[in-house]
């Protein structure tokens, strides 16, 4: 596999509602999952306090995607975006603030 095939594809946040998400976890280590949880909480605060947008890198059933948006809420299972769109936490690779 070359590096280009592992790069996320930028999509508009509105397209998230059309995606299908497998149940499998994308991060293999406990440390990476803890870092993701910390990044999610930071992004939530930035979004609610300062209205800052973040980049979310995640995988659906077709591969890596990236959106730029504000996170409105975080639950143990999913993040909630504008208009009730959701992304499962276990499908998120990284949050870039």
Backbone as JSON Lines, residues from 0, in Angstrom:
{"i":0,"aa":"X","n":[0.85,-1.18,0.0],"ca":[0.0,0.0,0.0],"c":[0.89,1.24,0.0]}
{"i":1,"aa":"X","n":[0.59,2.19,-0.84],"ca":[1.39,3.41,-0.86],"c":[0.78,4.45,0.07]}
{"i":2,"aa":"X","n":[1.56,5.49,0.37],"ca":[1.14,6.51,1.32],"c":[-0.12,7.24,0.85]}
{"i":3,"aa":"X","n":[-0.25,7.45,-0.44],"ca":[-1.4,8.2,-0.96],"c":[-2.71,7.47,-0.69]}
{"i":4,"aa":"X","n":[-2.71,6.14,-0.73],"ca":[-3.94,5.4,-0.52],"c":[-4.39,5.44,0.94]}
{"i":5,"aa":"X","n":[-3.49,5.82,1.85],"ca":[-3.82,5.9,3.27],"c":[-4.22,7.32,3.68]}
{"i":6,"aa":"X","n":[-4.12,8.26,2.77],"ca":[-4.48,9.65,3.06],"c":[-5.99,9.8,3.08]}
{"i":7,"aa":"X","n":[-6.51,10.58,4.04],"ca":[-7.97,10.77,4.09],"c":[-8.47,11.63,2.94]}
{"i":8,"aa":"X","n":[-9.69,11.37,2.54],"ca":[-10.37,12.16,1.52],"c":[-11.22,13.2,2.23]}
{"i":9,"aa":"X","n":[-11.06,14.47,1.87],"ca":[-11.86,15.53,2.48],"c":[-13.27,15.48,1.91]}
{"i":10,"aa":"X","n":[-14.26,15.47,2.81],"ca":[-15.66,15.51,2.4],"c":[-16.36,16.64,3.15]}
{"i":11,"aa":"X","n":[-17.48,17.08,2.64],"ca":[-18.29,18.07,3.33],"c":[-18.98,17.38,4.51]}
{"i":12,"aa":"X","n":[-19.13,18.09,5.62],"ca":[-19.7,17.49,6.83],"c":[-21.12,16.97,6.61]}
{"i":13,"aa":"X","n":[-21.86,17.58,5.7],"ca":[-23.23,17.14,5.43],"c":[-23.27,15.73,4.84]}
{"i":14,"aa":"X","n":[-22.17,15.28,4.26],"ca":[-22.11,13.95,3.65],"c":[-22.03,12.84,4.69]}
{"i":15,"aa":"X","n":[-21.74,13.19,5.94],"ca":[-21.59,12.18,7.0],"c":[-22.86,11.34,7.15]}
{"i":16,"aa":"X","n":[-24.01,11.96,7.0],"ca":[-25.28,11.22,7.19],"c":[-25.47,10.11,6.16]}
{"i":17,"aa":"X","n":[-24.72,10.16,5.06],"ca":[-24.85,9.13,4.02],"c":[-23.86,7.98,4.19]}
{"i":18,"aa":"X","n":[-22.96,8.06,5.16],"ca":[-21.9,7.08,5.32],"c":[-22.35,5.88,6.15]}
{"i":19,"aa":"X","n":[-21.67,4.75,5.94],"ca":[-21.9,3.54,6.72],"c":[-20.64,3.25,7.52]}
{"i":20,"aa":"X","n":[-20.82,2.95,8.81],"ca":[-19.69,2.73,9.69],"c":[-19.67,1.3,10.22]}
{"i":21,"aa":"X","n":[-18.57,0.57,9.98],"ca":[-18.43,-0.76,10.59],"c":[-18.3,-0.62,12.11]}
{"i":22,"aa":"X","n":[-18.43,-1.74,12.82],"ca":[-18.33,-1.72,14.28],"c":[-16.9,-1.79,14.8]}
{"i":23,"aa":"X","n":[-15.95,-2.16,13.99],"ca":[-14.57,-2.4,14.44],"c":[-13.89,-1.11,14.89]}
{"i":24,"aa":"X","n":[-13.04,-1.24,15.9],"ca":[-12.21,-0.15,16.41],"c":[-11.07,0.11,15.43]}
{"i":25,"aa":"X","n":[-10.77,1.38,15.14],"ca":[-9.7,1.71,14.21],"c":[-8.34,1.89,14.89]}
{"i":26,"aa":"X","n":[-8.33,2.11,16.2],"ca":[-7.08,2.29,16.93],"c":[-6.75,1.02,17.7]}
{"i":27,"aa":"X","n":[-5.49,0.58,17.6],"ca":[-5.12,-0.7,18.18],"c":[-4.65,-0.62,19.63]}
{"i":28,"aa":"X","n":[-4.12,0.51,20.06],"ca":[-3.56,0.56,21.41],"c":[-4.44,1.35,22.37]}
{"i":29,"aa":"X","n":[-4.38,0.96,23.63],"ca":[-5.1,1.67,24.68],"c":[-4.63,3.1,24.77]}
{"i":30,"aa":"X","n":[-3.33,3.32,24.62],"ca":[-2.77,4.68,24.68],"c":[-3.35,5.56,23.58]}
{"i":31,"aa":"X","n":[-3.46,5.03,22.37],"ca":[-4.03,5.8,21.26],"c":[-5.5,6.13,21.52]}
{"i":32,"aa":"X","n":[-6.24,5.2,22.11],"ca":[-7.65,5.45,22.41],"c":[-7.79,6.5,23.51]}
{"i":33,"aa":"X","n":[-6.91,6.48,24.49],"ca":[-6.93,7.52,25.53],"c":[-6.61,8.89,24.93]}
{"i":34,"aa":"X","n":[-5.64,8.93,24.02],"ca":[-5.29,10.2,23.37],"c":[-6.48,10.72,22.56]}
{"i":35,"aa":"X","n":[-7.16,9.82,21.87],"ca":[-8.35,10.22,21.09],"c":[-9.42,10.8,22.02]}
{"i":36,"aa":"X","n":[-9.67,10.15,23.15],"ca":[-10.67,10.67,24.11],"c":[-10.3,12.06,24.59]}
{"i":37,"aa":"X","n":[-9.02,12.27,24.87],"ca":[-8.55,13.58,25.3],"c":[-8.73,14.62,24.2]}
{"i":38,"aa":"X","n":[-8.4,14.24,22.96],"ca":[-8.57,15.15,21.82],"c":[-10.04,15.5,21.62]}
{"i":39,"aa":"X","n":[-10.92,14.51,21.79],"ca":[-12.36,14.76,21.64],"c":[-12.87,15.74,22.69]}
{"i":40,"aa":"X","n":[-12.45,15.55,23.92],"ca":[-12.89,16.47,24.98],"c":[-12.36,17.87,24.75]}
{"i":41,"aa":"X","n":[-11.12,17.99,24.3],"ca":[-10.56,19.31,23.99],"c":[-11.33,19.97,22.84]}
{"i":42,"aa":"X","n":[-11.63,19.2,21.8],"ca":[-12.37,19.73,20.65],"c":[-13.77,20.15,21.05]}
{"i":43,"aa":"X","n":[-14.39,19.42,21.97],"ca":[-15.72,19.77,22.44],"c":[-15.7,21.12,23.15]}
{"i":44,"aa":"X","n":[-14.72,21.32,24.02],"ca":[-14.59,22.59,24.73],"c":[-14.32,23.73,23.75]}
{"i":45,"aa":"X","n":[-13.4,23.51,22.81],"ca":[-13.1,24.55,21.82],"c":[-14.33,24.91,21.0]}
{"i":46,"aa":"X","n":[-15.11,23.92,20.64],"ca":[-16.3,24.17,19.84],"c":[-17.38,24.89,20.59]}
{"i":47,"aa":"X","n":[-17.6,24.51,21.84],"ca":[-18.68,25.12,22.63],"c":[-18.31,26.48,23.19]}
{"i":48,"aa":"X","n":[-17.04,26.67,23.53],"ca":[-16.61,27.94,24.12],"c":[-16.25,28.99,23.06]}
{"i":49,"aa":"X","n":[-15.47,28.57,22.09],"ca":[-14.92,29.51,21.11],"c":[-15.47,29.33,19.7]}
{"i":50,"aa":"X","n":[-16.33,28.33,19.51],"ca":[-16.87,28.02,18.17],"c":[-15.77,27.65,17.18]}
{"i":51,"aa":"X","n":[-14.68,27.08,17.7],"ca":[-13.58,26.66,16.83],"c":[-13.94,25.36,16.11]}
{"i":52,"aa":"X","n":[-13.57,25.28,14.86],"ca":[-13.74,24.06,14.08],"c":[-12.49,23.2,14.22]}
{"i":53,"aa":"X","n":[-12.68,21.9,14.1],"ca":[-11.58,20.95,14.12],"c":[-11.67,20.07,12.9]}
{"i":54,"aa":"X","n":[-10.57,19.41,12.6],"ca":[-10.58,18.4,11.53],"c":[-10.68,17.04,12.18]}
{"i":55,"aa":"X","n":[-11.62,16.26,11.71],"ca":[-11.84,14.91,12.23],"c":[-11.45,13.92,11.14]}
{"i":56,"aa":"X","n":[-10.51,13.06,11.45],"ca":[-10.08,12.02,10.51],"c":[-10.67,10.71,11.02]}
{"i":57,"aa":"X","n":[-11.46,10.06,10.18],"ca":[-12.18,8.85,10.58],"c":[-12.28,7.9,9.4]}
{"i":58,"aa":"X","n":[-12.74,6.69,9.66],"ca":[-12.94,5.71,8.59],"c":[-14.39,5.25,8.56]}
{"i":59,"aa":"X","n":[-14.92,5.2,7.35],"ca":[-16.23,4.59,7.16],"c":[-15.97,3.21,6.52]}
{"i":60,"aa":"X","n":[-16.95,2.62,5.88],"ca":[-16.76,1.3,5.28],"c":[-15.95,1.34,3.99]}
{"i":61,"aa":"X","n":[-15.65,2.54,3.48],"ca":[-14.89,2.65,2.24],"c":[-13.46,3.14,2.44]}
{"i":62,"aa":"X","n":[-13.13,3.71,3.61],"ca":[-11.78,4.2,3.83],"c":[-11.75,5.46,4.67]}
{"i":63,"aa":"X","n":[-10.57,6.07,4.72],"ca":[-10.38,7.27,5.56],"c":[-11.01,8.5,4.93]}
{"i":64,"aa":"X","n":[-11.67,9.27,5.79],"ca":[-12.3,10.52,5.38],"c":[-11.88,11.6,6.38]}
{"i":65,"aa":"X","n":[-12.06,12.86,5.99],"ca":[-11.79,13.98,6.88],"c":[-12.85,15.04,6.66]}
{"i":66,"aa":"X","n":[-13.32,15.61,7.78],"ca":[-14.26,16.74,7.71],"c":[-13.73,17.84,8.62]}
{"i":67,"aa":"X","n":[-14.21,19.04,8.36],"ca":[-13.9,20.18,9.24],"c":[-15.23,20.69,9.78]}
{"i":68,"aa":"X","n":[-15.35,20.67,11.11],"ca":[-16.62,21.01,11.73],"c":[-16.43,21.34,13.2]}
{"i":69,"aa":"X","n":[-17.52,21.68,13.86],"ca":[-17.56,21.88,15.3],"c":[-18.23,20.67,15.93]}
{"i":70,"aa":"X","n":[-17.64,20.15,17.0],"ca":[-18.24,19.04,17.73],"c":[-19.19,19.63,18.77]}
{"i":71,"aa":"X","n":[-20.44,19.2,18.73],"ca":[-21.46,19.73,19.64],"c":[-21.57,18.91,20.91]}
{"i":72,"aa":"X","n":[-21.35,17.59,20.82],"ca":[-21.46,16.74,22.0],"c":[-20.62,15.49,21.79]}
{"i":73,"aa":"X","n":[-20.2,14.89,22.92],"ca":[-19.42,13.65,22.89],"c":[-20.06,12.69,23.89]}
{"i":74,"aa":"X","n":[-20.36,11.48,23.44],"ca":[-20.81,10.41,24.32],"c":[-19.75,9.31,24.26]}
{"i":75,"aa":"X","n":[-19.83,8.31,25.1],"ca":[-18.83,7.23,25.01],"c":[-18.84,6.5,23.66]}
{"i":76,"aa":"X","n":[-19.98,6.52,22.97],"ca":[-20.1,5.78,21.71],"c":[-19.97,6.62,20.45]}
{"i":77,"aa":"X","n":[-20.3,7.93,20.54],"ca":[-20.32,8.73,19.3],"c":[-20.09,10.2,19.58]}
{"i":78,"aa":"X","n":[-19.72,10.92,18.51],"ca":[-19.69,12.38,18.59],"c":[-20.89,12.89,17.81]}
{"i":79,"aa":"X","n":[-21.41,14.0,18.27],"ca":[-22.58,14.58,17.63],"c":[-22.2,15.92,17.02]}
{"i":80,"aa":"X","n":[-22.53,16.06,15.75],"ca":[-22.24,17.26,14.98],"c":[-23.53,18.02,14.73]}
{"i":81,"aa":"X","n":[-23.44,19.11,14.05],"ca":[-24.61,19.93,13.71],"c":[-25.67,19.07,13.01]}
{"i":82,"aa":"X","n":[-26.92,19.4,13.25],"ca":[-28.07,18.73,12.64],"c":[-28.18,17.26,13.04]}
{"i":83,"aa":"X","n":[-27.6,16.9,14.19],"ca":[-27.73,15.55,14.7],"c":[-26.9,14.5,13.98]}
{"i":84,"aa":"X","n":[-26.0,14.91,13.11],"ca":[-25.13,13.94,12.44],"c":[-24.18,13.36,13.47]}
{"i":85,"aa":"X","n":[-23.86,12.07,13.33],"ca":[-23.03,11.39,14.3],"c":[-21.93,10.57,13.63]}
{"i":86,"aa":"X","n":[-20.81,10.46,14.35],"ca":[-19.7,9.59,13.94],"c":[-19.36,8.72,15.14]}
{"i":87,"aa":"X","n":[-19.3,7.4,14.96],"ca":[-18.91,6.54,16.07],"c":[-17.48,6.86,16.54]}
{"i":88,"aa":"X","n":[-17.29,6.95,17.84],"ca":[-15.97,7.25,18.39],"c":[-14.94,6.21,17.96]}
{"i":89,"aa":"X","n":[-15.34,4.94,17.91],"ca":[-14.39,3.89,17.57],"c":[-13.94,3.92,16.1]}
{"i":90,"aa":"X","n":[-14.49,4.83,15.3],"ca":[-14.09,4.97,13.9],"c":[-13.19,6.2,13.68]}
{"i":91,"aa":"X","n":[-12.9,6.94,14.75],"ca":[-12.1,8.17,14.65],"c":[-10.63,7.85,14.87]}
{"i":92,"aa":"X","n":[-9.82,8.29,13.93],"ca":[-8.36,8.12,14.02],"c":[-7.72,9.27,14.78]}
{"i":93,"aa":"X","n":[-8.18,10.49,14.47],"ca":[-7.47,11.67,14.99],"c":[-8.37,12.89,14.94]}
{"i":94,"aa":"X","n":[-8.15,13.8,15.89],"ca":[-8.81,15.11,15.9],"c":[-7.68,16.14,15.81]}
{"i":95,"aa":"X","n":[-7.75,17.02,14.82],"ca":[-6.73,18.04,14.64],"c":[-7.34,19.39,15.02]}
{"i":96,"aa":"X","n":[-6.82,19.99,16.09],"ca":[-7.37,21.26,16.57],"c":[-6.55,22.43,16.04]}
